[in-house]
Amino acid sequence: MQLTDYRLIAFDMDSTLINIECIDELADVAGCRAEVAAITAATMRGEIADFKDSLRRRVGLLKGLSEAALAQVFAQRLRLNPGARELVQACHSAGLTTVLVSGGFSYFADNVAADLGITHIRSNVLQIQQGLLTGLLVDQPWGDICDGAEKRRMVLQTCQQLGIGPAQAIAVGDGANDLPMMEACAAAGGLSVAYHAKPAVRERAMIAIETGGLDRLLDWFT
């Protein structure tokens, strides 16, 4: 199996490409980390099935937080996970299109994608008025919230745009909302990769990276 056998690789962002769950860090600044982090963890384990409801509940708890908190978290807390840059660079060198699909927020996703040279992005937009988070999300042309179903749609849509099938796609994630895109790729003959993932995700992935960085995925290719 060679990396050049594939034409697209899609990454989750929080706890996959980067070291944090951005919403948990924003909640920490807002003073409600424990409540938000508990919902995040239960959602990523698959114990809360409705991702959209889960996200709305968590975003609602951020109401009144200053927009400046986004820049603070990005500058002070967000780091690429080990091997992320190396893996993305290797994929680009092999001619793969890179996709970032996140249930997190565009402020972070757009900046991470720009840093890594990722060209296709889908994420959620926080509503901000007069410099403060309203506790709501902004609807986008493709829909309201990027959940697991939307991640799957984005990956399949991008494959279609490229004129390829999901058999030539790789999906990488860690949480329950990544399973739809991972399983869409795997079912078609592509590749699903769990990175330091929750047990339910690790068990259903074709490849599970449990130690080391994201670039460990390169060890699977000849």
LUMMAR-694282 format. One line per 2 residues: number of its first residue (from 1); their letters; for each residue x, y, z of N, C-alpha, C. Coordinates in steps of 0.1 Angstrom, whole numbers. Layout:
REM LUMMAR-694282
NUM) a) X,Y,Z,X,Y,Z,X,Y,Z ~ ...
//
This chain:
REM LUMMAR-694282
1) mq) 8,-12,0,0,0,0,9,12,0 ~ 6,21,-9,14,34,-10,5,46,-8
3) lt) 11,56,-3,3,69,-1,-2,74,-14 ~ 5,72,-25,1,77,-38,-11,69,-43
5) dy) -15,58,-37,-27,51,-41,-39,60,-37 ~ -38,70,-29,-49,78,-24,-48,92,-30
7) rl) -60,98,-31,-60,112,-37,-65,122,-27 ~ -71,118,-16,-76,128,-6,-74,123,8
9) ia) -71,132,17,-71,128,32,-79,139,39 ~ -88,135,48,-96,144,56,-93,142,70
11) fd) -91,154,77,-87,154,91,-98,161,99 ~ -101,154,111,-107,162,122,-97,172,127
13) md) -101,182,134,-92,191,140,-89,189,155 ~ -99,192,163,-97,191,178,-93,178,182
15) st) -82,177,189,-76,165,195,-71,155,184 ~ -71,160,171,-65,152,160,-54,160,154
17) li) -57,170,147,-46,178,142,-40,187,153 ~ -48,191,162,-43,200,173,-45,193,187
19) ni) -38,199,197,-37,193,210,-49,195,219 ~ -58,204,215,-69,208,225,-83,206,218
21) ec) -93,206,227,-107,208,223,-109,223,225 ~ -110,230,214,-111,245,215,-122,250,224
23) id) -134,243,223,-145,248,231,-143,246,246 ~ -135,236,249,-132,234,264,-123,245,269
25) el) -114,249,260,-105,260,264,-112,273,265 ~ -121,276,256,-129,288,256,-138,288,269
27) ad) -143,276,272,-151,275,284,-142,277,297 ~ -130,273,296,-121,276,308,-119,291,310
29) va) -118,298,299,-116,313,300,-130,319,305 ~ -141,313,301,-154,318,305,-158,313,320
31) gc) -150,304,325,-153,300,339,-163,288,340 ~ -165,281,329,-174,270,329,-168,257,323
33) ra) -155,256,325,-149,245,318,-154,231,322 ~ -156,229,335,-160,215,339,-173,211,333
35) ev) -183,220,332,-196,217,326,-195,214,311 ~ -187,223,304,-186,221,290,-178,209,287
37) aa) -167,207,294,-158,196,291,-165,182,293 ~ -173,182,303,-181,169,306,-190,166,294
39) it) -196,176,288,-205,174,277,-197,170,264 ~ -185,177,262,-176,173,251,-172,159,252
41) aa) -167,155,264,-162,141,265,-173,131,263 ~ -185,133,268,-196,123,266,-199,123,251
43) tm) -199,134,244,-202,134,230,-192,127,222 ~ -179,129,225,-169,123,217,-168,108,220
45) rg) -173,103,231,-173,89,234,-186,83,228 ~ -195,91,223,-207,86,217,-218,84,227
47) ei) -217,89,239,-227,87,249,-238,97,247 ~ -235,109,241,-246,118,236,-246,117,221
49) ad) -257,112,216,-258,109,202,-260,121,193 ~ -267,131,199,-271,143,191,-260,153,192
51) fk) -251,153,182,-240,163,183,-245,177,182 ~ -255,180,174,-260,193,172,-265,199,185
53) ds) -273,191,192,-278,195,205,-267,198,215 ~ -258,188,215,-246,189,224,-238,202,221
55) lr) -236,205,209,-228,217,206,-236,230,209 ~ -249,230,206,-257,242,209,-257,244,225
57) rr) -258,234,232,-257,235,247,-244,241,252 ~ -233,236,246,-220,241,250,-218,255,246
59) vg) -221,258,233,-220,272,228,-228,282,236 ~ -240,277,240,-249,286,248,-242,290,261
61) ll) -234,281,267,-227,284,280,-216,295,278 ~ -212,297,265,-202,307,262,-207,321,260
63) kg) -220,323,261,-227,336,259,-220,346,268 ~ -217,358,261,-211,369,268,-195,369,269
65) ls) -189,358,264,-175,357,264,-169,367,253 ~ -158,373,257,-152,383,247,-146,376,235
67) ea) -148,383,224,-142,378,212,-127,376,213 ~ -121,384,222,-106,384,224,-102,370,230
69) al) -111,363,236,-108,349,241,-104,340,230 ~ -109,342,218,-106,333,207,-91,334,204
71) aq) -86,347,203,-72,349,200,-63,345,211 ~ -68,346,223,-61,342,235,-58,327,235
73) vf) -69,319,232,-68,305,232,-59,300,220 ~ -60,307,209,-52,303,197,-38,305,200
75) aq) -34,317,206,-20,320,208,-14,313,219 ~ -21,311,230,-15,306,242,-17,291,244
77) rl) -27,285,238,-30,271,242,-30,261,230 ~ -33,266,218,-34,257,207,-20,254,201
79) rl) -17,241,199,-5,237,192,-9,225,183 ~ -1,224,172,-3,212,164,1,200,171
81) np) -6,189,169,-2,177,175,11,172,169 ~ 19,164,176,32,159,170,29,152,157
83) ga) 37,154,147,36,147,135,26,153,125 ~ 18,162,130,7,167,121,13,174,109
85) re) 22,183,111,28,191,99,35,181,90 ~ 42,171,96,50,162,87,41,153,79
87) lv) 29,149,85,20,141,77,13,149,66 ~ 9,161,69,2,169,59,12,172,48
89) qa) 25,175,51,35,178,41,37,166,32 ~ 38,154,38,40,142,31,28,139,21
91) ch) 16,142,26,4,140,18,4,150,6 ~ 8,162,8,9,172,-3,19,167,-13
93) sa) 30,162,-8,41,158,-17,37,146,-25 ~ 28,138,-20,23,126,-27,11,130,-36
95) gl) 7,143,-36,-4,147,-45,-18,146,-39 ~ -19,144,-26,-33,143,-20,-39,157,-18
97) tt) -51,158,-20,-59,170,-16,-62,168,-1 ~ -60,179,7,-62,178,21,-75,186,25
99) vl) -82,180,35,-95,185,39,-95,186,54 ~ -100,197,60,-102,198,74,-117,199,76
101) vs) -122,190,84,-137,190,87,-138,189,102 ~ -144,200,108,-144,202,122,-157,205,128
103) gg) -161,199,139,-172,203,147,-169,214,155 ~ -157,219,154,-153,231,162,-155,244,153
105) fs) -147,254,155,-151,267,151,-141,273,140 ~ -147,281,131,-140,285,119,-128,294,123
107) yf) -128,302,134,-117,310,138,-104,301,139 ~ -106,290,145,-94,281,147,-91,273,135
109) ad) -102,267,129,-100,259,117,-94,266,105 ~ -98,279,103,-92,287,92,-78,289,94
111) nv) -74,292,107,-60,295,110,-51,283,109 ~ -56,272,114,-49,259,113,-47,255,99
113) aa) -58,256,91,-57,252,77,-47,261,69 ~ -47,274,72,-38,283,65,-23,279,69
115) dl) -21,276,81,-8,272,86,-3,260,79 ~ -12,250,77,-8,237,71,-10,236,56
117) gi) -15,246,50,-18,246,36,-29,237,32 ~ -39,235,41,-51,227,38,-60,235,30
119) th) -66,230,19,-73,238,10,-88,237,11 ~ -93,227,17,-108,225,18,-111,225,33
121) ir) -121,233,37,-124,234,52,-139,235,54 ~ -144,228,64,-158,229,68,-158,229,84
123) sn) -164,240,90,-164,241,104,-176,250,108 ~ -178,253,120,-189,261,125,-185,275,128
125) vl) -194,284,127,-191,298,129,-198,303,142 ~ -191,309,151,-197,315,163,-203,328,160
127) qi) -214,331,164,-220,344,162,-214,354,173 ~ -210,365,167,-203,376,176,-210,389,173
129) qq) -215,395,184,-221,409,182,-214,418,193 ~ -210,429,188,-204,440,196,-192,434,205
131) gl) -185,425,198,-173,419,205,-175,408,214 ~ -188,403,215,-191,393,225,-198,381,218
133) lt) -195,369,223,-202,357,218,-217,358,222 ~ -226,355,213,-240,355,216,-245,342,222
135) gl) -237,332,221,-242,318,226,-249,311,214 ~ -248,316,202,-254,310,191,-244,308,179
137) lv) -248,300,170,-240,297,158,-246,303,146 ~ -238,306,136,-243,313,123,-246,302,113
139) dq) -258,302,108,-261,293,97,-252,296,85 ~ -249,285,77,-240,287,65,-247,282,53
141) pw) -242,285,41,-249,280,29,-251,265,28 ~ -243,257,34,-244,243,34,-252,237,45
143) gd) -256,245,55,-264,240,66,-261,248,79 ~ -266,242,90,-265,249,103,-252,245,111
145) ic) -249,232,113,-238,227,121,-231,216,114 ~ -218,217,115,-209,206,110,-208,195,120
147) dg) -217,185,118,-217,173,127,-211,161,119 ~ -213,149,125,-208,138,118,-213,136,104
149) ae) -226,138,102,-232,137,89,-227,147,79 ~ -224,159,84,-219,169,75,-204,167,72
151) kr) -197,161,81,-183,157,78,-183,147,67 ~ -192,137,68,-193,127,57,-197,133,44
153) rm) -207,142,44,-211,149,32,-199,156,25 ~ -192,164,34,-181,172,29,-170,163,22
155) vl) -167,152,28,-157,143,23,-162,137,9 ~ -174,132,9,-179,126,-3,-181,137,-14
157) qt) -185,149,-10,-187,160,-20,-173,164,-26 ~ -163,164,-18,-150,168,-23,-144,157,-32
159) cq) -147,145,-28,-143,134,-37,-149,135,-51 ~ -162,138,-51,-170,140,-63,-164,152,-71
161) ql) -161,163,-65,-155,174,-72,-141,171,-78 ~ -134,162,-72,-121,158,-77,-122,147,-87
163) gi) -134,141,-89,-136,131,-98,-130,117,-94 ~ -130,115,-81,-125,103,-75,-136,96,-66
165) gp) -134,84,-62,-143,78,-53,-137,77,-39 ~ -146,75,-29,-141,74,-15,-131,62,-13
167) aq) -130,53,-23,-120,43,-22,-106,49,-22 ~ -105,61,-27,-92,68,-28,-90,78,-17
169) ai) -98,77,-7,-98,87,4,-94,81,18 ~ -88,89,26,-84,86,40,-91,95,49
171) av) -97,90,60,-103,99,70,-97,96,83 ~ -93,107,90,-86,106,103,-93,113,113
173) gd) -96,107,125,-103,113,135,-101,106,149 ~ -108,112,159,-107,106,172,-120,104,180
175) ga) -131,111,175,-143,111,183,-155,105,175 ~ -166,103,182,-177,96,176,-183,103,164
177) nd) -181,117,164,-187,124,152,-178,123,140 ~ -166,116,141,-158,113,130,-161,100,123
179) lp) -168,92,130,-171,78,125,-179,78,111 ~ -188,87,109,-195,87,96,-186,89,84
181) mm) -176,98,85,-167,100,74,-157,89,73 ~ -153,84,85,-143,73,85,-149,60,79
183) ea) -162,57,83,-168,45,78,-172,46,63 ~ -175,58,59,-178,60,44,-166,57,36
185) ca) -154,61,40,-142,58,33,-139,43,34 ~ -140,38,46,-136,24,48,-145,14,40
187) aa) -158,17,40,-168,9,33,-166,8,18 ~ -160,19,13,-158,20,-2,-144,14,-6
189) gg) -136,10,4,-123,5,1,-112,15,4 ~ -116,27,10,-106,36,14,-100,33,28
191) ls) -96,43,35,-89,40,48,-95,49,59 ~ -97,43,71,-101,50,82,-91,49,93
193) va) -87,60,99,-76,61,109,-81,67,121 ~ -79,60,133,-82,66,146,-69,71,152
195) yh) -69,83,157,-56,89,163,-59,92,178 ~ -52,84,186,-54,86,201,-69,87,204
197) ak) -77,78,199,-91,80,198,-98,74,210 ~ -111,78,211,-120,72,221,-122,57,217
199) pa) -124,48,227,-125,34,225,-134,30,214 ~ -146,36,213,-156,32,203,-151,35,189
201) vr) -143,45,188,-137,49,175,-126,40,171 ~ -117,38,181,-105,30,179,-109,16,174
203) er) -120,10,180,-124,-3,177,-129,-5,163 ~ -134,6,157,-141,5,144,-132,11,133
205) am) -120,15,136,-111,20,126,-103,9,120 ~ -98,11,108,-89,2,101,-75,3,107
207) ia) -71,15,110,-58,17,116,-60,25,129 ~ -53,22,139,-54,29,152,-40,33,156
209) ie) -38,46,157,-25,51,162,-27,54,176 ~ -20,47,185,-22,48,199,-10,54,206
211) tg) 2,54,200,14,60,205,20,68,194 ~ 28,78,199,35,87,189,26,97,182
213) gl) 31,103,172,25,114,165,17,109,153 ~ 10,119,146,2,116,135,10,110,123
215) dr) 23,114,122,31,109,112,34,94,113 ~ 30,88,124,31,73,125,23,67,113
217) ll) 13,74,108,5,68,97,13,65,85 ~ 24,73,83,33,70,72,40,57,73
219) dw) 41,51,85,47,38,86,39,27,79 ~ 26,30,77,17,19,71,19,19,55
221) ft) 26,28,50,28,29,36,42,25,32 ~ 43,18,20,56,14,15,62,25,7
//
